[in-house]
Each structure stands twice: as structure tokens, then as C-alpha cells.
Amino acid sequence: MGQPSSRDEMTIRHQFDRLCQMALKGEAANYYKHMDYRRKHEVTFSELSEKELSKLFTMDEYGTEYHHFEVHGYDIEVKNTLIAEALKGLTERKRNVILLSYFMEMSDADIAREMNLVRSTIHEHRTRSLEILKKIMEGIADEKDV
């Protein structure tokens, strides 16, 4: 086998050039398809309405902003300071009934089993506790108005 002739070299060079051109055309076609897809499916932030923008963020919440109550092995967080302060004004048993009932969504029967009490006692504690909480919260609200 001898040296390739200049004609063979030219043929190989033309084949290589054609292969490069086809590859570049294919890449260009893929790029234009991709850009077309992006134009159809993506928008810039400046194009979004205020309502759409408001859905794109999240607010960090830290445990230090909550009031924590430990009730029969449950760690209950109360976010509202007014409610937390009012709950602190109740006896432990009444506070536990309210926390288990409204924050843990437990039934009177479940709370009674948890606290080793009769269901009717839990009902009475919850009813009385709500009355006391209302008075406490109205008192706190009145103090803040002054």
C-alpha cells in the first residue's frame, strides 16, 4: 500500500467537511427547537403578575416565635401569643384538655383515656376552660387597648 493520492486526500477532506456541516446543522436544529420550547413554556419574572409572584416565595418560621407546651408526651406549638398567654392562665389540667382537644384534635373519649378521667369530666373541663379563656383574652385585649 502506497501513499494516498492527492485526489483521495481531497475526497476524505470533502467527506470530513460534509460530516462537520451535517453535525453543525443538527446541533443548530436542536438549539432552535430548545429555544422554541423555552419561549413556549418559560417566562421571565418580569412577565409574571403580582399574584403569580406571590406564590413563588416561602416564609421561614422559627420555633422561637412559638409558645411550646408539653402535654402527655406531645410537644404542642401555639403561634398566637394572645392565646398562649391566656392558656398559661389556666390550671394545668384545664390547659391540657384545651391543648389536646383543639391543637391535637383529640376526642373527649381519647383525652379521657390519656388523662385517666371520665369523658364527662373532660367535657366539663373543656366547657369551663373556654369560658375562662374568653374572660382572660378579653381582659388581655382590654389592657392592650388602654
C-alpha positions in Angstrom: 0.0 0.0 0.0 1.3 3.3 -1.0 0.7 6.9 -0.1 -2.8 8.2 -0.6 -3.1 10.3 -3.7 -4.0 13.9 -3.5 -7.4 13.0 -5.1 -8.0 10.6 -2.2 -7.0 13.2 0.3 -9.4 15.7 -1.3 -12.2 13.1 -1.1 -11.5 12.4 2.6 -11.3 16.2 3.3 -14.7 16.8 1.5 -16.3 13.9 3.4 -15.0 15.2 6.6 -16.2 18.8 5.8 -19.7 17.4 4.9 -19.8 15.4 8.1 -18.9 18.5 10.1 -21.6 20.6 8.3 -24.3 17.9 9.0 -23.3 17.8 12.6 -23.4 21.6 13.0 -26.8 21.7 11.2 -28.1 19.0 13.6 -26.8 21.0 16.6 -28.3 24.2 15.3 -31.7 22.5 14.7 -31.6 21.1 18.3 -30.7 24.5 19.6 -33.6 26.2 17.8 -36.0 23.6 18.9 -34.8 24.0 22.5 -35.2 27.8 22.3 -38.6 27.5 20.8 -39.7 25.2 23.6 -38.3 27.6 26.2 -40.3 30.5 24.6 -43.5 28.5 24.7 -43.0 27.1 28.3 -41.0 29.6 30.2 -41.5 33.2 31.3 -39.3 35.8 32.9 -40.0 37.1 36.4 -40.8 40.5 34.9 -43.6 38.9 32.9 -45.3 37.4 36.0 -48.3 39.1 37.7 -48.1 40.1 41.4 -50.4 37.1 42.2 -48.1 34.6 40.4 -45.0 36.1 42.0 -46.5 35.8 45.5 -46.8 32.0 45.0 -43.0 31.7 44.4 -41.7 32.5 47.8 -41.8 30.9 51.2 -41.7 32.4 54.6 -39.2 31.0 57.1 -40.8 30.2 60.5 -38.6 29.7 63.6 -39.6 27.8 66.7 -38.6 30.7 68.9 -41.7 32.6 67.6 -44.0 29.9 69.1 -45.0 29.1 72.6 -44.4 25.4 73.5 -46.5 23.3 75.8 -45.6 19.7 76.8 -48.7 17.7 77.3 -48.6 13.9 78.0 -45.6 13.4 75.7 -46.9 15.8 73.0 -45.0 18.9 72.2 -47.6 21.5 71.2 -46.7 24.8 69.5 -49.0 27.7 69.8 -48.3 30.5 67.3 -50.7 33.1 68.6 -49.2 35.0 71.6 -52.6 36.1 72.9 -53.9 32.5 73.0 -50.7 31.2 74.6 -50.8 33.8 77.3 -54.4 33.0 78.0 -53.6 29.3 78.2 -50.9 30.0 80.8 -53.7 31.5 83.0 -55.5 28.1 83.2 -54.7 25.3 85.6 -52.5 22.6 84.1 -55.4 20.1 83.8 -57.7 22.6 82.0 -54.9 23.8 79.7 -54.1 20.2 78.8 -57.7 19.5 77.9 -57.8 22.5 75.6 -54.5 21.7 74.0 -55.3 18.1 73.4 -58.8 18.9 72.1 -58.1 21.9 69.8 -54.4 21.5 68.9 -54.2 17.7 68.7 -57.8 17.3 67.6 -58.4 14.5 70.1 -62.0 13.5 71.1 -63.2 13.7 74.7 -63.0 9.9 74.9 -59.4 9.9 73.7 -58.4 12.7 76.1 -60.2 10.9 79.0 -58.2 7.7 78.3 -55.0 9.8 78.0 -55.6 11.6 81.3 -57.3 8.7 83.2 -60.5 10.7 83.7 -64.2 10.2 82.8 -65.3 11.6 79.4 -68.0 13.8 81.0 -65.2 15.3 83.2 -63.2 16.2 80.1 -66.3 17.8 78.6 -66.9 19.9 81.7 -63.2 20.9 81.8 -63.3 22.0 78.2 -66.5 23.9 78.5 -65.3 25.7 81.7 -61.9 26.3 80.2 -63.3 28.0 77.2 -65.3 30.4 79.4 -62.2 31.2 81.4 -60.1 31.7 78.3 -62.7 34.1 76.9 -62.6 36.2 80.1 -58.8 36.1 80.2 -58.4 37.1 76.5 -61.0 39.9 76.8 -59.0 41.2 79.8 -55.7 41.0 77.9 -57.4 42.7 74.9 -58.8 45.4 77.1 -55.3 46.0 78.7 -53.8 46.4 75.2 -56.5 48.9 74.2 -55.5 51.2 77.1 
